[in-house]
Amino acid sequence: MTLAELLTEHSPGWDPPRLGRRAVMQTRCHQHAVMGIGDDRELLSRADVELRVLDSGCGGLAGNFGLVAGHFDVSMACAERVPPPEIRAADHDVVVLAETVR
């Protein structure tokens, strides 16, 4: 269960703060493939966040792939396809939403 799912589906009476922001989001591969981001979209909408989800597929980590010795170059090549260029091009007031695996 994601935090967004917990807050939108299992926390009756809870409302997020109204943030009134713009954000770009890099979805984790596993979440994208298995659970989707419907709850994230709903939560951010309720928080008055204008969301743009990056169409990037892999963000370069693929679980712990990018953290394993010998995988750095492949990890960076995957990541550089979309997330970093999109983030560098974003306005300074745009919030970047990304999750890492530890």
Biopython code that builds the backbone (N, CA, C, O; Angstrom):
import numpy as np
from Bio.PDB.StructureBuilder import StructureBuilder

atoms = [
    (1, "MET", "N", (0.849, -1.170, 0.000)),
    (1, "MET", "CA", (0.000, 0.000, 0.000)),
    (1, "MET", "C", (0.899, 1.239, 0.000)),
    (1, "MET", "O", (1.885, 1.310, 0.734)),
    (2, "THR", "N", (0.542, 2.197, -0.827)),
    (2, "THR", "CA", (1.305, 3.441, -0.858)),
    (2, "THR", "C", (0.738, 4.423, 0.170)),
    (2, "THR", "O", (-0.372, 4.244, 0.670)),
    (3, "LEU", "N", (1.511, 5.447, 0.471)),
    (3, "LEU", "CA", (1.034, 6.479, 1.385)),
    (3, "LEU", "C", (-0.203, 7.163, 0.800)),
    (3, "LEU", "O", (-1.153, 7.453, 1.527)),
    (4, "ALA", "N", (-0.194, 7.420, -0.506)),
    (4, "ALA", "CA", (-1.349, 8.056, -1.143)),
    (4, "ALA", "C", (-2.597, 7.185, -1.006)),
    (4, "ALA", "O", (-3.686, 7.701, -0.756)),
    (5, "GLU", "N", (-2.447, 5.874, -1.167)),
    (5, "GLU", "CA", (-3.585, 4.962, -1.000)),
    (5, "GLU", "C", (-4.090, 4.990, 0.442)),
    (5, "GLU", "O", (-5.298, 5.027, 0.674)),
    (6, "LEU", "N", (-3.188, 4.974, 1.392)),
    (6, "LEU", "CA", (-3.578, 5.041, 2.796)),
    (6, "LEU", "C", (-4.392, 6.304, 3.070)),
    (6, "LEU", "O", (-5.439, 6.252, 3.714)),
    (7, "LEU", "N", (-3.900, 7.430, 2.575)),
    (7, "LEU", "CA", (-4.551, 8.707, 2.869)),
    (7, "LEU", "C", (-5.865, 8.901, 2.121)),
    (7, "LEU", "O", (-6.790, 9.514, 2.654)),
    (8, "THR", "N", (-5.964, 8.385, 0.883)),
    (8, "THR", "CA", (-7.194, 8.596, 0.111)),
    (8, "THR", "C", (-8.262, 7.548, 0.394)),
    (8, "THR", "O", (-9.453, 7.854, 0.340)),
    (9, "GLU", "N", (-7.856, 6.315, 0.694)),
    (9, "GLU", "CA", (-8.836, 5.237, 0.824)),
    (9, "GLU", "C", (-9.063, 4.748, 2.251)),
    (9, "GLU", "O", (-10.088, 4.126, 2.528)),
    (10, "HIS", "N", (-8.139, 5.012, 3.150)),
    (10, "HIS", "CA", (-8.227, 4.424, 4.484)),
    (10, "HIS", "C", (-8.118, 5.445, 5.614)),
    (10, "HIS", "O", (-7.836, 5.083, 6.756)),
    (11, "SER", "N", (-8.339, 6.708, 5.300)),
    (11, "SER", "CA", (-8.248, 7.761, 6.319)),
    (11, "SER", "C", (-9.476, 8.662, 6.238)),
    (11, "SER", "O", (-9.382, 9.819, 5.827)),
    (12, "PRO", "N", (-10.643, 8.116, 6.640)),
    (12, "PRO", "CA", (-11.865, 8.909, 6.525)),
    (12, "PRO", "C", (-11.775, 10.216, 7.314)),
    (12, "PRO", "O", (-11.305, 10.247, 8.452)),
    (13, "GLY", "N", (-12.231, 11.275, 6.686)),
    (13, "GLY", "CA", (-12.243, 12.574, 7.340)),
    (13, "GLY", "C", (-10.954, 13.359, 7.212)),
    (13, "GLY", "O", (-10.905, 14.530, 7.586)),
    (14, "TRP", "N", (-9.895, 12.727, 6.683)),
    (14, "TRP", "CA", (-8.626, 13.440, 6.533)),
    (14, "TRP", "C", (-8.605, 14.163, 5.195)),
    (14, "TRP", "O", (-8.941, 13.580, 4.164)),
    (15, "ASP", "N", (-8.221, 15.404, 5.209)),
    (15, "ASP", "CA", (-8.062, 16.184, 3.992)),
    (15, "ASP", "C", (-6.656, 16.747, 3.949)),
    (15, "ASP", "O", (-6.142, 17.215, 4.965)),
    (16, "PRO", "N", (-6.026, 16.708, 2.778)),
    (16, "PRO", "CA", (-4.674, 17.255, 2.671)),
    (16, "PRO", "C", (-4.712, 18.776, 2.714)),
    (16, "PRO", "O", (-5.745, 19.382, 2.429)),
    (17, "PRO", "N", (-3.602, 19.389, 3.064)),
    (17, "PRO", "CA", (-3.542, 20.853, 2.993)),
    (17, "PRO", "C", (-3.642, 21.291, 1.536)),
    (17, "PRO", "O", (-3.207, 20.565, 0.642)),
    (18, "ARG", "N", (-4.197, 22.447, 1.293)),
    (18, "ARG", "CA", (-4.310, 23.005, -0.060)),
    (18, "ARG", "C", (-2.991, 23.701, -0.382)),
    (18, "ARG", "O", (-2.687, 24.759, 0.169)),
    (19, "LEU", "N", (-2.217, 23.104, -1.273)),
    (19, "LEU", "CA", (-0.878, 23.607, -1.548)),
    (19, "LEU", "C", (-0.828, 24.611, -2.691)),
    (19, "LEU", "O", (-0.006, 25.528, -2.673)),
    (20, "GLY", "N", (-1.701, 24.448, -3.687)),
    (20, "GLY", "CA", (-1.709, 25.376, -4.801)),
    (20, "GLY", "C", (-0.375, 25.452, -5.531)),
    (20, "GLY", "O", (0.123, 26.544, -5.803)),
    (21, "ARG", "N", (0.202, 24.306, -5.847)),
    (21, "ARG", "CA", (1.524, 24.247, -6.496)),
    (21, "ARG", "C", (1.439, 23.486, -7.799)),
    (21, "ARG", "O", (0.427, 22.857, -8.108)),
    (22, "ARG", "N", (2.523, 23.555, -8.563)),
    (22, "ARG", "CA", (2.704, 22.724, -9.751)),
    (22, "ARG", "C", (3.802, 21.714, -9.439)),
    (22, "ARG", "O", (4.749, 22.023, -8.716)),
    (23, "ALA", "N", (3.672, 20.500, -9.988)),
    (23, "ALA", "CA", (4.664, 19.466, -9.721)),
    (23, "ALA", "C", (4.862, 18.591, -10.944)),
    (23, "ALA", "O", (3.956, 18.411, -11.758)),
    (24, "VAL", "N", (6.070, 18.050, -11.054)),
    (24, "VAL", "CA", (6.356, 16.985, -12.014)),
    (24, "VAL", "C", (6.692, 15.753, -11.198)),
    (24, "VAL", "O", (7.305, 15.842, -10.135)),
    (25, "MET", "N", (6.278, 14.589, -11.716)),
    (25, "MET", "CA", (6.434, 13.353, -10.943)),
    (25, "MET", "C", (7.102, 12.274, -11.789)),
    (25, "MET", "O", (6.703, 12.018, -12.925)),
    (26, "GLN", "N", (8.125, 11.646, -11.215)),
    (26, "GLN", "CA", (8.748, 10.456, -11.785)),
    (26, "GLN", "C", (8.198, 9.273, -11.005)),
    (26, "GLN", "O", (8.480, 9.127, -9.816)),
    (27, "THR", "N", (7.419, 8.430, -11.664)),
    (27, "THR", "CA", (6.815, 7.274, -11.005)),
    (27, "THR", "C", (7.816, 6.126, -10.932)),
    (27, "THR", "O", (8.548, 5.873, -11.888)),
    (28, "ARG", "N", (7.844, 5.442, -9.810)),
    (28, "ARG", "CA", (8.686, 4.242, -9.696)),
    (28, "ARG", "C", (8.199, 3.195, -10.667)),
    (28, "ARG", "O", (6.993, 3.020, -10.837)),
    (29, "CYS", "N", (9.112, 2.497, -11.303)),
    (29, "CYS", "CA", (8.771, 1.471, -12.291)),
    (29, "CYS", "C", (7.779, 0.454, -11.728)),
    (29, "CYS", "O", (6.784, 0.129, -12.376)),
    (30, "HIS", "N", (8.050, -0.044, -10.529)),
    (30, "HIS", "CA", (7.202, -1.070, -9.929)),
    (30, "HIS", "C", (5.792, -0.536, -9.683)),
    (30, "HIS", "O", (4.806, -1.210, -9.983)),
    (31, "GLN", "N", (5.701, 0.664, -9.143)),
    (31, "GLN", "CA", (4.379, 1.236, -8.887)),
    (31, "GLN", "C", (3.635, 1.447, -10.198)),
    (31, "GLN", "O", (2.444, 1.153, -10.297)),
    (32, "HIS", "N", (4.337, 1.956, -11.200)),
    (32, "HIS", "CA", (3.713, 2.188, -12.508)),
    (32, "HIS", "C", (3.184, 0.880, -13.089)),
    (32, "HIS", "O", (2.069, 0.836, -13.609)),
    (33, "ALA", "N", (3.981, -0.184, -13.002)),
    (33, "ALA", "CA", (3.619, -1.460, -13.616)),
    (33, "ALA", "C", (2.577, -2.244, -12.831)),
    (33, "ALA", "O", (1.767, -2.954, -13.426)),
    (34, "VAL", "N", (2.583, -2.129, -11.508)),
    (34, "VAL", "CA", (1.749, -2.995, -10.684)),
    (34, "VAL", "C", (0.538, -2.285, -10.088)),
    (34, "VAL", "O", (-0.576, -2.803, -10.173)),
    (35, "MET", "N", (0.727, -1.126, -9.496)),
    (35, "MET", "CA", (-0.353, -0.474, -8.748)),
    (35, "MET", "C", (-0.954, 0.728, -9.452)),
    (35, "MET", "O", (-2.118, 1.059, -9.230)),
    (36, "GLY", "N", (-0.185, 1.374, -10.287)),
    (36, "GLY", "CA", (-0.661, 2.596, -10.902)),
    (36, "GLY", "C", (-0.532, 3.783, -9.963)),
    (36, "GLY", "O", (-0.081, 3.645, -8.826)),
    (37, "ILE", "N", (-0.938, 4.961, -10.455)),
    (37, "ILE", "CA", (-0.777, 6.172, -9.665)),
    (37, "ILE", "C", (-2.099, 6.913, -9.457)),
    (37, "ILE", "O", (-2.111, 8.114, -9.188)),
    (38, "GLY", "N", (-3.198, 6.192, -9.582)),
    (38, "GLY", "CA", (-4.503, 6.811, -9.394)),
    (38, "GLY", "C", (-4.662, 7.475, -8.043)),
    (38, "GLY", "O", (-5.197, 8.581, -7.957)),
    (39, "ASP", "N", (-4.206, 6.821, -6.982)),
    (39, "ASP", "CA", (-4.321, 7.399, -5.640)),
    (39, "ASP", "C", (-3.424, 8.629, -5.494)),
    (39, "ASP", "O", (-3.799, 9.599, -4.835)),
    (40, "ASP", "N", (-2.253, 8.586, -6.102)),
    (40, "ASP", "CA", (-1.358, 9.746, -6.057)),
    (40, "ASP", "C", (-2.015, 10.937, -6.763)),
    (40, "ASP", "O", (-2.013, 12.059, -6.256)),
    (41, "ARG", "N", (-2.575, 10.664, -7.941)),
    (41, "ARG", "CA", (-3.257, 11.730, -8.689)),
    (41, "ARG", "C", (-4.411, 12.326, -7.864)),
    (41, "ARG", "O", (-4.568, 13.545, -7.795)),
    (42, "GLU", "N", (-5.206, 11.458, -7.245)),
    (42, "GLU", "CA", (-6.338, 11.935, -6.448)),
    (42, "GLU", "C", (-5.860, 12.778, -5.268)),
    (42, "GLU", "O", (-6.383, 13.866, -5.026)),
    (43, "LEU", "N", (-4.873, 12.277, -4.541)),
    (43, "LEU", "CA", (-4.364, 12.998, -3.380)),
    (43, "LEU", "C", (-3.819, 14.370, -3.779)),
    (43, "LEU", "O", (-4.114, 15.373, -3.129)),
    (44, "LEU", "N", (-3.033, 14.409, -4.836)),
    (44, "LEU", "CA", (-2.448, 15.678, -5.267)),
    (44, "LEU", "C", (-3.510, 16.627, -5.806)),
    (44, "LEU", "O", (-3.404, 17.841, -5.628)),
    (45, "SER", "N", (-4.514, 16.095, -6.453)),
    (45, "SER", "CA", (-5.618, 16.934, -6.924)),
    (45, "SER", "C", (-6.348, 17.563, -5.738)),
    (45, "SER", "O", (-6.667, 18.752, -5.749)),
    (46, "ARG", "N", (-6.605, 16.750, -4.719)),
    (46, "ARG", "CA", (-7.272, 17.261, -3.509)),
    (46, "ARG", "C", (-6.420, 18.303, -2.799)),
    (46, "ARG", "O", (-6.947, 19.164, -2.094)),
    (47, "ALA", "N", (-5.104, 18.228, -2.981)),
    (47, "ALA", "CA", (-4.195, 19.197, -2.375)),
    (47, "ALA", "C", (-3.980, 20.412, -3.285)),
    (47, "ALA", "O", (-3.144, 21.267, -2.995)),
    (48, "ASP", "N", (-4.733, 20.483, -4.379)),
    (48, "ASP", "CA", (-4.644, 21.595, -5.324)),
    (48, "ASP", "C", (-3.254, 21.689, -5.940)),
    (48, "ASP", "O", (-2.673, 22.768, -6.045)),
    (49, "VAL", "N", (-2.728, 20.511, -6.351)),
    (49, "VAL", "CA", (-1.441, 20.441, -7.029)),
    (49, "VAL", "C", (-1.706, 20.103, -8.490)),
    (49, "VAL", "O", (-2.363, 19.108, -8.797)),
    (50, "GLU", "N", (-1.197, 20.929, -9.379)),
    (50, "GLU", "CA", (-1.291, 20.675, -10.816)),
    (50, "GLU", "C", (-0.142, 19.739, -11.170)),
    (50, "GLU", "O", (1.024, 20.133, -11.134)),
    (51, "LEU", "N", (-0.480, 18.488, -11.516)),
    (51, "LEU", "CA", (0.526, 17.439, -11.678)),
    (51, "LEU", "C", (0.792, 17.127, -13.143)),
    (51, "LEU", "O", (-0.130, 17.014, -13.950)),
    (52, "ARG", "N", (2.075, 16.990, -13.467)),
    (52, "ARG", "CA", (2.492, 16.471, -14.770)),
    (52, "ARG", "C", (3.370, 15.253, -14.500)),
    (52, "ARG", "O", (4.425, 15.359, -13.874)),
    (53, "VAL", "N", (2.914, 14.091, -14.983)),
    (53, "VAL", "CA", (3.656, 12.853, -14.777)),
    (53, "VAL", "C", (4.596, 12.660, -15.961)),
    (53, "VAL", "O", (4.167, 12.696, -17.114)),
    (54, "LEU", "N", (5.875, 12.455, -15.673)),
    (54, "LEU", "CA", (6.856, 12.258, -16.733)),
    (54, "LEU", "C", (6.628, 10.923, -17.422)),
    (54, "LEU", "O", (6.426, 9.906, -16.758)),
    (55, "ASP", "N", (6.659, 10.920, -18.733)),
    (55, "ASP", "CA", (6.511, 9.699, -19.527)),
    (55, "ASP", "C", (7.906, 9.151, -19.791)),
    (55, "ASP", "O", (8.447, 9.277, -20.889)),
    (56, "SER", "N", (8.475, 8.538, -18.753)),
    (56, "SER", "CA", (9.887, 8.189, -18.841)),
    (56, "SER", "C", (10.195, 6.715, -18.680)),
    (56, "SER", "O", (11.326, 6.302, -18.935)),
    (57, "GLY", "N", (9.234, 5.908, -18.267)),
    (57, "GLY", "CA", (9.576, 4.521, -18.001)),
    (57, "GLY", "C", (10.574, 4.452, -16.860)),
    (57, "GLY", "O", (10.283, 4.899, -15.751)),
    (58, "CYS", "N", (11.730, 3.905, -17.120)),
    (58, "CYS", "CA", (12.743, 3.713, -16.082)),
    (58, "CYS", "C", (13.419, 5.019, -15.709)),
    (58, "CYS", "O", (13.809, 5.806, -16.571)),
    (59, "GLY", "N", (13.549, 5.232, -14.410)),
    (59, "GLY", "CA", (14.250, 6.403, -13.907)),
    (59, "GLY", "C", (15.727, 6.140, -13.649)),
    (59, "GLY", "O", (16.446, 7.036, -13.206)),
    (60, "GLY", "N", (16.187, 4.920, -13.922)),
    (60, "GLY", "CA", (17.606, 4.616, -13.807)),
    (60, "GLY", "C", (18.008, 3.767, -12.626)),
    (60, "GLY", "O", (19.122, 3.244, -12.596)),
    (61, "LEU", "N", (17.114, 3.614, -11.634)),
    (61, "LEU", "CA", (17.486, 2.795, -10.478)),
    (61, "LEU", "C", (17.050, 1.349, -10.629)),
    (61, "LEU", "O", (17.802, 0.437, -10.283)),
    (62, "ALA", "N", (15.845, 1.124, -11.140)),
    (62, "ALA", "CA", (15.323, -0.233, -11.313)),
    (62, "ALA", "C", (15.580, -1.071, -10.063)),
    (62, "ALA", "O", (16.388, -1.999, -10.078)),
    (63, "GLY", "N", (14.887, -0.731, -8.993)),
    (63, "GLY", "CA", (15.152, -1.368, -7.702)),
    (63, "GLY", "C", (16.464, -0.840, -7.183)),
    (63, "GLY", "O", (16.604, 0.363, -6.962)),
    (64, "ASN", "N", (17.426, -1.715, -6.985)),
    (64, "ASN", "CA", (18.741, -1.251, -6.539)),
    (64, "ASN", "C", (19.762, -1.296, -7.666)),
    (64, "ASN", "O", (20.955, -1.110, -7.425)),
    (65, "PHE", "N", (19.314, -1.541, -8.895)),
    (65, "PHE", "CA", (20.228, -1.720, -10.033)),
    (65, "PHE", "C", (21.265, -0.594, -10.112)),
    (65, "PHE", "O", (22.461, -0.853, -10.247)),
    (66, "GLY", "N", (20.799, 0.652, -10.028)),
    (66, "GLY", "CA", (21.702, 1.784, -10.175)),
    (66, "GLY", "C", (22.664, 1.962, -9.021)),
    (66, "GLY", "O", (23.598, 2.759, -9.107)),
    (67, "LEU", "N", (22.448, 1.231, -7.943)),
    (67, "LEU", "CA", (23.317, 1.349, -6.771)),
    (67, "LEU", "C", (24.354, 0.231, -6.687)),
    (67, "LEU", "O", (25.191, 0.229, -5.784)),
    (68, "VAL", "N", (24.305, -0.710, -7.615)),
    (68, "VAL", "CA", (25.220, -1.844, -7.602)),
    (68, "VAL", "C", (26.476, -1.497, -8.400)),
    (68, "VAL", "O", (26.390, -0.909, -9.478)),
    (69, "ALA", "N", (27.631, -1.860, -7.873)),
    (69, "ALA", "CA", (28.898, -1.592, -8.562)),
    (69, "ALA", "C", (28.849, -2.138, -9.987)),
    (69, "ALA", "O", (28.383, -3.254, -10.218)),
    (70, "GLY", "N", (29.331, -1.345, -10.934)),
    (70, "GLY", "CA", (29.372, -1.766, -12.321)),
    (70, "GLY", "C", (28.135, -1.392, -13.121)),
    (70, "GLY", "O", (28.126, -1.557, -14.341)),
    (71, "HIS", "N", (27.096, -0.895, -12.471)),
    (71, "HIS", "CA", (25.852, -0.549, -13.169)),
    (71, "HIS", "C", (25.661, 0.950, -13.350)),
    (71, "HIS", "O", (24.682, 1.377, -13.963)),
    (72, "PHE", "N", (26.574, 1.748, -12.830)),
    (72, "PHE", "CA", (26.375, 3.192, -12.799)),
    (72, "PHE", "C", (26.140, 3.786, -14.192)),
    (72, "PHE", "O", (25.209, 4.570, -14.376)),
    (73, "ASP", "N", (26.959, 3.426, -15.159)),
    (73, "ASP", "CA", (26.831, 4.021, -16.499)),
    (73, "ASP", "C", (25.495, 3.691, -17.149)),
    (73, "ASP", "O", (24.872, 4.560, -17.759)),
    (74, "VAL", "N", (25.046, 2.440, -17.026)),
    (74, "VAL", "CA", (23.749, 2.055, -17.592)),
    (74, "VAL", "C", (22.624, 2.779, -16.857)),
    (74, "VAL", "O", (21.684, 3.268, -17.483)),
    (75, "SER", "N", (22.721, 2.847, -15.544)),
    (75, "SER", "CA", (21.713, 3.535, -14.746)),
    (75, "SER", "C", (21.595, 4.999, -15.163)),
    (75, "SER", "O", (20.487, 5.501, -15.351)),
    (76, "MET", "N", (22.719, 5.679, -15.307)),
    (76, "MET", "CA", (22.708, 7.084, -15.693)),
    (76, "MET", "C", (22.174, 7.268, -17.112)),
    (76, "MET", "O", (21.464, 8.236, -17.384)),
    (77, "ALA", "N", (22.505, 6.353, -18.013)),
    (77, "ALA", "CA", (22.000, 6.448, -19.389)),
    (77, "ALA", "C", (20.484, 6.297, -19.407)),
    (77, "ALA", "O", (19.805, 7.014, -20.142)),
    (78, "CYS", "N", (19.945, 5.385, -18.618)),
    (78, "CYS", "CA", (18.487, 5.221, -18.529)),
    (78, "CYS", "C", (17.852, 6.482, -17.963)),
    (78, "CYS", "O", (16.867, 6.983, -18.505)),
    (79, "ALA", "N", (18.402, 6.984, -16.897)),
    (79, "ALA", "CA", (17.833, 8.157, -16.231)),
    (79, "ALA", "C", (17.891, 9.385, -17.124)),
    (79, "ALA", "O", (16.932, 10.157, -17.165)),
    (80, "GLU", "N", (18.976, 9.582, -17.829)),
    (80, "GLU", "CA", (19.160, 10.797, -18.627)),
    (80, "GLU", "C", (18.206, 10.887, -19.817)),
    (80, "GLU", "O", (18.121, 11.937, -20.453)),
    (81, "ARG", "N", (17.496, 9.822, -20.125)),
    (81, "ARG", "CA", (16.539, 9.876, -21.231)),
    (81, "ARG", "C", (15.447, 10.910, -20.976)),
    (81, "ARG", "O", (15.083, 11.651, -21.889)),
    (82, "VAL", "N", (14.908, 10.977, -19.738)),
    (82, "VAL", "CA", (13.782, 11.878, -19.479)),
    (82, "VAL", "C", (13.883, 12.664, -18.172)),
    (82, "VAL", "O", (13.882, 13.894, -18.222)),
    (83, "PRO", "N", (13.969, 12.016, -16.997)),
    (83, "PRO", "CA", (13.818, 12.803, -15.761)),
    (83, "PRO", "C", (14.766, 13.992, -15.602)),
    (83, "PRO", "O", (14.281, 15.111, -15.438)),
    (84, "PRO", "N", (16.093, 13.814, -15.641)),
    (84, "PRO", "CA", (16.950, 14.980, -15.421)),
    (84, "PRO", "C", (16.745, 16.118, -16.431)),
    (84, "PRO", "O", (16.670, 17.276, -16.020)),
    (85, "PRO", "N", (16.651, 15.828, -17.740)),
    (85, "PRO", "CA", (16.419, 16.938, -18.668)),
    (85, "PRO", "C", (15.094, 17.661, -18.388)),
    (85, "PRO", "O", (15.032, 18.887, -18.468)),
    (86, "GLU", "N", (14.048, 16.916, -18.066)),
    (86, "GLU", "CA", (12.747, 17.525, -17.767)),
    (86, "GLU", "C", (12.835, 18.379, -16.504)),
    (86, "GLU", "O", (12.268, 19.470, -16.441)),
    (87, "ILE", "N", (13.545, 17.877, -15.509)),
    (87, "ILE", "CA", (13.672, 18.603, -14.244)),
    (87, "ILE", "C", (14.510, 19.867, -14.454)),
    (87, "ILE", "O", (14.176, 20.929, -13.930)),
    (88, "ARG", "N", (15.595, 19.749, -15.217)),
    (88, "ARG", "CA", (16.425, 20.923, -15.485)),
    (88, "ARG", "C", (15.642, 21.990, -16.246)),
    (88, "ARG", "O", (15.876, 23.183, -16.051)),
    (89, "ALA", "N", (14.711, 21.572, -17.118)),
    (89, "ALA", "CA", (13.940, 22.509, -17.932)),
    (89, "ALA", "C", (12.744, 23.109, -17.184)),
    (89, "ALA", "O", (12.158, 24.089, -17.645)),
    (90, "ALA", "N", (12.385, 22.538, -16.052)),
    (90, "ALA", "CA", (11.200, 23.003, -15.314)),
    (90, "ALA", "C", (11.444, 24.368, -14.683)),
    (90, "ALA", "O", (12.577, 24.727, -14.364)),
    (91, "ASP", "N", (10.366, 25.116, -14.511)),
    (91, "ASP", "CA", (10.445, 26.390, -13.796)),
    (91, "ASP", "C", (10.901, 26.131, -12.367)),
    (91, "ASP", "O", (10.709, 25.039, -11.834)),
    (92, "HIS", "N", (11.504, 27.138, -11.754)),
    (92, "HIS", "CA", (12.033, 26.984, -10.398)),
    (92, "HIS", "C", (10.950, 26.801, -9.341)),
    (92, "HIS", "O", (11.239, 26.336, -8.238)),
    (93, "ASP", "N", (9.715, 27.156, -9.657)),
    (93, "ASP", "CA", (8.653, 27.003, -8.666)),
    (93, "ASP", "C", (7.950, 25.656, -8.757)),
    (93, "ASP", "O", (7.003, 25.408, -8.011)),
    (94, "VAL", "N", (8.391, 24.789, -9.649)),
    (94, "VAL", "CA", (7.795, 23.463, -9.816)),
    (94, "VAL", "C", (8.433, 22.491, -8.825)),
    (94, "VAL", "O", (9.657, 22.418, -8.716)),
    (95, "VAL", "N", (7.601, 21.753, -8.110)),
    (95, "VAL", "CA", (8.060, 20.756, -7.146)),
    (95, "VAL", "C", (8.331, 19.458, -7.898)),
    (95, "VAL", "O", (7.539, 19.063, -8.754)),
    (96, "VAL", "N", (9.439, 18.793, -7.588)),
    (96, "VAL", "CA", (9.785, 17.520, -8.206)),
    (96, "VAL", "C", (9.443, 16.404, -7.235)),
    (96, "VAL", "O", (9.921, 16.386, -6.101)),
    (97, "LEU", "N", (8.606, 15.465, -7.691)),
    (97, "LEU", "CA", (8.207, 14.327, -6.872)),
    (97, "LEU", "C", (8.862, 13.072, -7.445)),
    (97, "LEU", "O", (8.604, 12.699, -8.589)),
    (98, "ALA", "N", (9.697, 12.434, -6.657)),
    (98, "ALA", "CA", (10.357, 11.208, -7.080)),
    (98, "ALA", "C", (10.625, 10.373, -5.845)),
    (98, "ALA", "O", (10.852, 10.906, -4.759)),
    (99, "GLU", "N", (10.599, 9.086, -6.014)),
    (99, "GLU", "CA", (10.830, 8.181, -4.893)),
    (99, "GLU", "C", (12.084, 7.376, -5.151)),
    (99, "GLU", "O", (12.351, 6.971, -6.283)),
    (100, "THR", "N", (12.835, 7.151, -4.122)),
    (100, "THR", "CA", (14.020, 6.312, -4.246)),
    (100, "THR", "C", (13.837, 5.068, -3.385)),
    (100, "THR", "O", (13.027, 5.047, -2.459)),
    (101, "VAL", "N", (14.585, 4.064, -3.702)),
    (101, "VAL", "CA", (14.547, 2.803, -2.955)),
    (101, "VAL", "C", (15.818, 2.701, -2.146)),
    (101, "VAL", "O", (16.912, 2.938, -2.657)),
    (102, "ARG", "N", (15.672, 2.350, -0.892)),
    (102, "ARG", "CA", (16.872, 2.197, -0.052)),
    (102, "ARG", "C", (16.969, 0.788, 0.434)),
    (102, "ARG", "O", (17.905, 0.447, 1.157)),
]
sb = StructureBuilder()
sb.init_structure("model")
sb.init_model(0)
sb.init_chain("A")
sb.init_seg("    ")
for serial, (resi, resn, name, xyz) in enumerate(atoms, 1):
    if name == "N":
        sb.init_residue(resn, " ", resi, " ")
    sb.init_atom(name, np.array(xyz, "f"), 0.0, 1.0, " ", f" {name:<3s}", serial, name[0])
structure = sb.get_structure()
